[in-house]
């Protein structure tokens, strides 16, 4: 999943198209498997499963639209870290709505994750005036959009947790990606985003994002939601910014701030504390 942000930068294409493309590709792979592949993936579904999956898809579509747009306005490090601040919201709402147990160690892990995010973002905020007021406003807007993308991700994980307890990964992920793709295509139509005539690397980036960060990355997390509460799964994603920052440095010369030396170990500690605080449930659905 760490390759997503650098691929978005490299693609140089409108955010709605990139979101719609990666989601459509993943849905095109998984949904036919759920409908026509081995196993009765939808036979046990009830109306609540469809409603929550549609909501998850809407949240996922909004997440990508907000986050991908933010990457064109602020740094990769700030965008990815701010969008991954959502574990705290996820833990709190998961405790309320899904009755997920939140241990003291998990709350410590969440605090460490927030500290890591702040360690990386504060230098970027401190230099907000660099480049003039217009540049500072662009960075601020990008940071706000990244935060909104994080809130949407919380809704996505919470809905997924409630469905994945009873439904297969293939069915849930396939339908969720399809709804999210439709949401993104609506955004393409409303904004008039360019779809054709883009550079060849734009379409290659969509292919790589669909196969890697989406089909393998997000689907792996959806599989984990069957066995773990939403909060520990969300905390695991906080490791994404470290890889994204390194790839952005190697690919675009966007040197990570020195605060990454502090944030990186904090992230590793937060993921360890989170993982050790949750006991996986037996996976009987797949």
Buried (B, 14 or more C-beta within 10 A) or exposed (E): BBBBBBBBBBBEBBBBBBBBBBBBBBBBBBBEBBEEEEEEBBEEBEEEBBEBBBBBBBBBBBBBBBBBBBBBBBBBBBBBBBBBBBBBBBBBBBBEEBEBEBBEBBBBBBBBBBBBBBBBBBBBBEEBEEEEEEBBEBBBBBBBBBBBBBBBBBBBBBBBBBBBBBBBBBBBBBBBBBBBBBBBBBBBEEEEBEBEEBEEBBBEBBEBBBBBBBBEBBBBBBBBBBBBBBBBBBBBBBBBBBBBBBBBBEBEEBEBBEBBEBBBBBBBBBBBBBBEBBEEEEEEBE
